[in-house]
Each structure stands twice: as structure tokens, then as C-alpha cells.
């Protein structure tokens, strides 16, 4: 039968009372209603009118095999370099390799906010059982390449710069055969080439599948603990000749195993080198600190972000690194299983504190299972907001809709000082969608200055949420490039406007099995200019740029600013 995790306290009601009382906010109701007063929707769902016709298939022939309930990834990639974010959607479909039909992934080209399916001509319709994707210019030729994670061999597509891609998995040496989930491109050794980190979930095969049961003795999906087969992640070093060398063991990554689902990058200890944070489902999370000699050390336990404040490993799903308190270092937020809270770790100079209760995000999350996640100033008031994509992994005995795994997504308004309140209607849309959401990919697809969201639903239609909360607000955005013209993943940007300071990180790998817009976006709360933008580059060098006027995207390129002292 299904193994159930122990609850954090002997009585769920006691925990709920604690969370509600400390947060000073009421718990969200089971029907998805929120604590905040109902207001105008923040997003319009426009997938159909934008031309995105995609339905994720949990399975062509559902067998209740574990990977079916975890699939559902995708992300933004400007593959043709025209300044519009295109959308890549990862399909599940069929886990039996002998089956005759394997539906493929899809690429939708964006032409001014209207999308066209260009999968066939682009050559990126991989037919493996897909999970997620990562985007980066690994070969340094100026266009963005695409890596797809699967249950089974992963795939690397090299962008040929003419609207087509070539499958270079074999010569590149990155077709890892495990169950890959999230992935990240990053230059961990500062040699000017993007390396690749792949998160693996469970050492699974159809022969290892077992029968699990929900309440009432009905068959249900298992949990990772049922398989007792945590996996080792994989690290690939870019050799500079189009190939990668797997350095998992040499880099120290093989010293740890886990049920990995989420990954994000950043300089978490402030030493100028890019680190990695991995969320594990039911195992302690990993904080891979970059030693600067090609190796990493897992310091999550000593840094305080391996387990929660009760000392419990949680069901880590999605993760985002964000500077909530604008002090120049990266905090961490991650989503979890229902009956656990989502968790926020505050970074105090490389030492992390579980500050979840103080944020007001504890009680609203305990009824739901969170996956995709991201922070953005959706309404341009100068404060970061939060979006969480929810969906169960086990059947509900009292489903909220037709989907027994469906839950409403959640939107939280930033109130300042690291606190949030839930927005109603749930998920910020006029219609409350009760779906099994997985990836949430964040980006300004229509280039109107605010952050939109693509939500991939397991076994359902993709949702494109066009931001309307930011309409008419003041904003600024930056494309941050290193000296070679590549997105400077890991750079930190600080702006000053109207006496207020804000920090953002350049990142594409966060959320859950998603790739996101590399541009950094700021709401300006009515300010019409930015006095200065300071960039802290990977490696620690600093440059000042500006001033800038509001309402446009500017480029910050390394070496073209004014050097700044630490």
C-alpha cells in the first residue's frame, strides 16, 4: 500500500492553528477561495486566441505508472532571435517503448503575440516520455539551444540559426538514460562555456512498477518512497568542441542521492561563483556550493536549508531563488506536498533561516500540492508577487472538479517586508481552473512590459495567462549579457528608483521542469526613470549603468559600464 509521510505534528489542527495565528491570516478554504477580498482578475487566459493548441497527455494507455503523474514541462525560448519569446511544450504520452505511437513535443513560434506550430520544420518534436526542458547557448554561436529531459534518454537540440535544430545528443554525450526532471545550463567553472546540470528523480523502469492504493482500496499513483530508489543527478562539463564530459563523480555530485525534482542556480554564499540548489521529494535538499576547483560540496545541512525548521525533509517540487529582502543575496522558496507548507528560506550571509510563517505563505499552502513557482512584480507596484501552480499526485476522495487530482493555482500579492497575501479570484483569473498544474514558465511573451505565465497541466490543456494587472504601470526591464553576448546567468542587478532599491537575479532555470525569460523585470511604482543599475557579474566584478527611462527594455553588457567598487 502507499507509504504515507509522517505529519509534522501529532494533530493537523494544531499545526494549522499555529500557522494561521503566526501568519495573522486565515487559511484558504478547500474550494479555493482566498483570504484577500475579491478583486479584478490579474490575468486573462488567452491560449486559444493566441493560437496555442496543446493538450498534455498523461498517458495514451493509463496504467497508473508513477511517471504519468509527474510529467508536464515547458518553457520560453527565443529560438529565432526576433525578440519574441517562443514556447516549447513537453509531452508525456506513452511509457511503453514498444508502443507504436509516441506523441511528440511541440514548438510554437511567437509572431507579435500570435503563435504558430513550427515543430515539424524546426525538427524538435522529440517523442520520448517528456518531463522538462532547459535553454542556453551551449555552443556560443549566438542562438539558443534546447535540452529536453525524459523518462529515458534525454535529448539535446542544437539551434542551427536558420529556424531549424539538429539532434546532437549522441555526439554531445548528454543523453543521460535516467528519469530526468529539471535541468540547468550554467558556466560553473567560469571558462566562458555553458555546462549542464540534470536533476534525476527515481531509478525507475516499468519492471519496477508496483501497485499502490488510495483510501477505499482504489488503485492510485505511488510515492517515491515506495520504490526506495533515489537517483544521482548528473553534471556535464562543456569541452568547447560541441561535446560534454560527464563529471558527476569528479565534481562530487555523486556523493549524494535524492528524489530530485527542482533546480535553480545562483551565488548563494557570496563568493562570486555559481552554486546549485536542488529540491528533493522526501529527502533532504542539496545546496551544492562551488569550491572553485571544479568540485562542489553539499552544505545544505550546515547552511540551514536541507530540512525545515522542524527538522523534517519535505516533498520538494519546484524552487525559485529570489532576493525578497533586497539585501543582495538570494533567498529560496520551494513548493511541497499537501499537508506540508511551502517553505521560504531567508539567506543571512550564506546561512539560511526557515522564515515561512513570517511570510504569510504557510497556511494558504497546506491544503495544496505545489509544483511550478515564480516571483515577479506583476502589478508594477515595486513589490514582488508570487504565483504557485498546484495539482495533486494522489486521488482526492472529495475532488473539487472532474479531475481527481485538480486543484486551484494561487496568486499572492507582495505587501513588503517579506510578507504576502493571497489574491482572489484564485490564481488571478476570472475563471478558477481546477487542474493538475505542473510547470509554470514566466516571461513577457507580448513585450508589453509585464510578466506573463504559461502553465502546463498534466493531462490537460496548456494555459497562457496574459498579465493585465501591470497594464498602465511603470516598469523597466534589462537583457543582461556577458562580454561574449550570452545571457549572464547568475548575474545580480540592483536598481535605484524613487529612493527604493530592488535586486533581481538573471536566471532561466527555476520553477518546475521549466525554462524562463532571461530578462530581469522591475515594477517602478510610478517612477519614470531609474537613476542607476548596478550589475554584480559572476566572478564578483561590478559595473554601473544608467540612468534609464521607464517603459523599455535596455541591454546591459559586461565591459560597457563603469567599474564599481565592491
N, C-alpha and C positions, 0 to 999 in steps of 0.2 A: 504494500500500500504506500501511498505518498508519504514521504517524510515531511513533517511539519517543523519549522524552526521554532525554538522556544521563544515565547514573548518576552519583552524586556522587563516587565514587572508581573507579579502574580495575577494582577487584575487589570484588564484592559481599561476599565472605567477609571481606575486610579491614575493610570498614565494619561488618559485623556483629560482628566480634571487638572492634572499638573500642567500639561501643555497649554490648555486653554487659559488657565489662571495666569501662568507666567507670561504668555504672549499678550494677554489683555484683549484677545479677540475670540469670538465664538467660532466653534467648529463648523466647517461646511456640512450642509445636510447631505444625506445619502443620494438625494435626487439631483445633486449637482448645484443647488442654489448656493450663493456665496454670501459672505459676511457683508460685503460692501453693498451700498444702495444701487439698485438697477439704474443703468445709465445708457447712453447711446453706444452701440457696438463700436469696438476699436478696429475691427477688421470686416471686410467683405469677402465671402468665399466666391472666387471667380474662376476656378479651374476650367469649367466647361466653356465659359465665354472666352477664355484666353486660349483655348484650343488644346488643352492638356487632357487627353483621353487615356487614362491608365487606371487599371484595377489590379491591385496586388492579389496574387493567388497564393493562399496559404498552402494549398496542395491540390493537384489535379485529382488525386485519389486520396482523400484524408485518411490517415492511419493513426493519428494521434502520436506520431513520432515527434520527439522533442524539438528538432529544429523548426518545425512548422510554425510554432507559436512565437519564435524569436525573430523571424525574418521581417524585412521591411525597411530598406535603407534607400538613400539617395542624396543628391547634393547639387550645388551650384558649380558650374564651370563655364567660363567664357572661352569656349574651345576655339572660336573663330576670331577672337581678338577684336571684336567690333564694339566693345564697351558694354554690351548687354549680357546679363547672366543667363546662360542656358541651363537646362535642367536635365540631370541624369537620374533615372529611376531604376532601382534594382529589384528584380523579380524573384519570387520564390519558385513555386510551380511543381516540380517533381523531384523527389529524393531518390527514386529508383533509377540507377544509371542505365538499366536495360530497357526502360520505358521508351516507346517510340517518339514521344512528344515532349519537348523541353522548351517552354515559352521563354523568350529572351528578355533582357533588359532593354530599356528604351532611352533614347536621347531626343530631347525636344529643343530645337533651335529657337531662340528668342529674337524676334524682329520687332523692337519697339513695344513690347508687352503682349504680342501675339505669338503663339508658339506653333511650330510645325515639327512633326515627327520626321527626323532625318536619320533614324537608326540604321536603315539599310545602306544608304550612301556613305554614312560615316564609318560603318563597319564595327560597331561597338555593342552588338546585340548578344552578348555572352549568354549561353543557355545553361550555365551551371545553376545549382540551387544557391541563389544570391543572398547576401546579407547586407553589405555596406560598400562604401567607396571612399577613396582619398584622391586629392587633386594636387598636382605640383609639377613644376617644370624640371623633371629629374635630369634631362639631358642638356639643359642650358641653352636651348635653341630659340627661346623666346616665346614658345607656346606651351599651353598647359596639357599635361599628360594625365592619364586616368588609371587608377588601380582599383580593382574590384575584388572584394572578399567573398568567399563562397564556403559552403559545406563541401569540402573537397578542394582541389587545386584552385588557387586564386589566379587572377589574370591581370597583366599589365598591358595597357594600350598606349603606344607611342603616338603622339599627335604629329602628323606629317605636315601640318601647316597649310594644307590645301582643302580643308574640310573633311579629311579622312584620317583614320587611325590605322595602325598596324599592330597586330598582336605580337608582342616581343617577349612574351612570358618566358619561353624556353631559353633564348639567348641571354636574357637578362638574369635568369636564375632566381626568380622570385615567385614561382608557382607553388607556394607552400601548400602541402596536402591536407592540413588540418581543418578545423572548423574555425575559420577566421571571422571576426566580427568587425570591430572598428580598426582603423589604421591611420597612420600619420606620416607625412613627409616632413623631415626636419634635417638641418645640417648640424648634427650633434658634435662633429669634430672640427667645425669651422674651416673646412677646406674648400668652400665655395660650391660644393655639390650636395644635392638633397639625398639624404639617406632615407630608409623606410623602416618604420616600426609597425608590426602586425600583432594585434591582440587576438589570442585564441581562447576559446570558451571551454569546451569539453572534448576529451578524446573519445569521439563518438563514431559509431558506424551502425548501419541497420541491424547487424548481427548482435549488437549490444543493447538494442532497444528492449525495454521492459514494460510491463503493464502497471499503470498506476490508476488510482481510483479517487474520485471526489466523494463528498458526502452523498449518502444514499447508494453507495457502491456503484456509481456510474463511472465508466472509463473517463480518464482525464489525462492531461499532459503531466509529465513528471517534473520534478525539480532537479537541479544539477546534483544535489547531494545524493539522489537515488543512484547515480551512476558511479560515484566515488572515483571520478576520473578527471581531476583538474588538469589543465593543459599548461604548457610553457609557451610564452609569447616568442616572437621571432624578430630579430634585428638584422637588417641588411645594410651593409656599407656600400656606398656608391663608388665604384672603382674608376669612374671617369671615362670608360671606353664603351659605355652602353650596358655594362654588366654590373651586377651586385655580388658581393660575397656575404654569405650568412656568417655573422659574428656573434650569434646569440651566446655561445659558451664563452668565447674570449672576452666579451663585454660584461660578463657577469649576470646577464639576464636569465640564464638557465638555472641560477641558484634558487629561483622561486617559481612556484606553480600557483595557478589560481583559475577560477572560472571567470575569465576576463570578458568584459563587455564594452567598457568605455575607455577612451584615452584622450588626454589633452597635453599640450606642451607649454613650456614657459620656464623662466628662470625663477624657480621657487625659493632658492636660498640666497639670491642676490650676488652671486659670484661672477656674473657675466656669461655663464654657459647655459645652454638649453637642457632642461631636465624633462622628465616624463612622469605623468601621474596616470595610473591605471585603476579603474574600479573593477572589483571582483564580486561576483554574485555568491554571497555566503562565505567568502574568505576575506581575510584582511586585505585592504587595498595596498598598492605599492607606489611608493614615491621613489622613482629612480633618479638619484642625484648624479649628475655628470661629474666625474672626477677629473676630466681634462686630459686623460691619457688614453682615451678610447674605451674606458670602462665605466660602469655605473654601480652604485651601491643603493640598495633599498633602505631608506631611512624613514619610512612611514611610521614605524612604531615609535622611534625616538622623537620624530618631529610632531607626533600627535595626530596624524590623520590616517592611521591604519584602521582604527576601530572608533566607534562613537564614544560619547562621554560615559556610557555605562559599561564600556569595555567589550561591547558586542560587535562582531563582524556583521555587516548588513548586506542586503541584496543590491550591491552597486550595479546600476544600469547605465544611465547617461551621466555626463560630467561636463562642467564648464569652469574655466579659470577666469576670474574677474576681480578687479580691484574695487570692491564695494566701498571701502572707506577712503579711497583716493589718497593713499599714503605711498604709492609707488611700488607696492608688492602685490603678488597675485594671491587672492583668496580662492577657495574651492567650494563649489556646490554640486551635489550629486543627488540623483533620484533613486528611489528604493521601492521595495515591495510594499503592498498594503499591510497594515498593522505595524509597519515601521514608519518613522518620519523620514522625509527627505532631509539631507544633512548639509549644514553650512559650516565650513572650517575657516576661521579668521586667521590670517597669516600675520604673525607678530615677529618680523625679522627672521623668518625661517622656522619658527616654532608655531604650531597651529593649535587653535582652541576651537572645540565644538561649541559654537555660539548659535546653534539653530533656534533655540527657544527665544532668544532676544530678537530674532529677525521677524517673528510673527509667521514663519513659514512651517512651523511644526504641526500644529493642529489641523490646518487645512489639507495636509498631505496624507494623513494617517489612513484615510478611507480608500486611497487610490494607489495604483502601481504606476510609477513614473518611468518614462523612458527618455525621449528627446527633451532637450532643455537648452535654453539660451537667454542671455540678458541683452537688452537693448533699451535705449530711450525711445520707446515707441511714440510717446506723445510730445516729445521735444520740450519737456519742462526742466531739463537739466538733471534729471534723476533717472537712474537705471530702473527699468521694469523687468519682469521675468515671465517667461512662457514655459509651461510644462505640458508635454504630451503624455497622456495616460492610457493604459489599457492592461487588463488583467492577463495573467498567464495560467490561471485555473478558472474553471467554470464557476459562475456565480449561481447560488441557489435561488437568488432573487434578482435576476437581471434587470437592468434599467431600461432595456430595449430589446430588439430582436437578437442582438449579438450577445451571447452569454459571457463574452469577455469584454464587452464595451463599457467604457467609462467616459465622462466628460473631461476634456482638457481644461487647463486652468491658466488664467492670466492674473498677474499680481502687479499692482501699481507701486512704484517706489515712493516712499514717504520721506526719505532722507535718513541720515544717521543709521544706515544699515537695516531699516525696517520696511516691511511691505504689508499691503492689504490686498485681499482678493477682490477682483473686479467681477461684477455681474453685468450682463449675462455670462455664464461660464464659458471660458475660452475666448471671450471677447467678440463673439459672433452673434448675429441676431437669432439664428437657429442654433440650438445646442446639439452638437453632434455627439452621439453616444457610440463611439467606435473604438477599435483596438489600435490605438496610435503607437507608432514606433519612432522612426526618425523624424526630427524636426530640423529643417535646414533654413538658416537665416541669411537674408540678403535683400538688397534693394533692386528687385528684378525690373521695375519700371522706371528706375532712375529719377524718381521724383523727390528724393532726399529723405525718405523714411524707410525703415526696415520692415520687410515683408517676411512671410514664413511659408514654406512648403512642408506639409505634413503627410507622411506616408503611413497609410493604415494597413495593418496586417489583415489580409483577406477582404480589403475594401478599396474604395476609390481614394486617389490622392486628393488632398485639399490644398488649394492655393489661396492663402489669406493675404489679400491686399490691404495694406495699412491705410486706414482713414483717420486714425487718431492724430497723426502727425500733420495732417493737411493744414496748411497755413502757418505752421510753426517755423521758427528759425532753427537752422541746422547748419552743420558743416561736416564734410567727410574727406578722408585722405586715402590715397593709394600710397603705401609706404614701400619703397623699393630699395634693395641693397645696391651696391656700386655696380653690379653686373646687370641690374634691371629686373631682378627677380623679386617677388613678394618677400619682404623681410620678416619671415615667420619668427616670432619671438621678440621682435622689437616692441618697446613700450612708448606710447605717445601721450604727452601731457599738454593740455591746452589751458590757457587762462583767458576768460571772457567775463566781463562784468564783475571782476573780483572773485570769481569762482574758479576753482581748479578741478579738472577731471582727467582721469587716466583711462586709456584703453590699450589692450594688447592686440598685436597683429597675429591672428590665428585663423586657421581654416578647420583644424581637427578639434571638434568638441561636439557636444550633444550625444547622440547615439547613432552609430553607423552612418554618419552624415559628413558632408563637406560643405563649408560655409563661405560666404563672401569674404575675401581677404581685406576689403576696405574697412577702415575704422570710422565709425559714425558718432557724432556728438549732437545732442539737442542743446540749444543755446538759451532757452528760457527767455526769449525776446531780444537777446543781444544781436547786434547787426554786424559784429566783427569779432575776430579772435586776435588778441594782442600778440600772442606768441604760441608756437607749437615747439615743444622740446621732444626730441626723439632720443631714446636710450637704445642704441643698437646692440644686437647680440655681440658679445665681446666686451661691452661696457662703455664704448665711445659714445659721446653725447654731442648733438648738434641742435642749434636753434634755427627756426624758420619763422617767417611771417613779417608783418601782420597779414591776415586774410579777411576777406569779406565773407559774410554768411551766404548760404544758398548755393554752394557749388562744391564740386569735388576737386581738390588740389592734389598734386603729386609731391611727395617728399622723397628725394633720392639721396642716398648716402654720398657724402662728399660735396654736396652743393649747398649745405647750410653753413652756419657759423659755429665753429667748435665751441663747446661749452665745458666749463669745469664740472667735476663731479659734485 
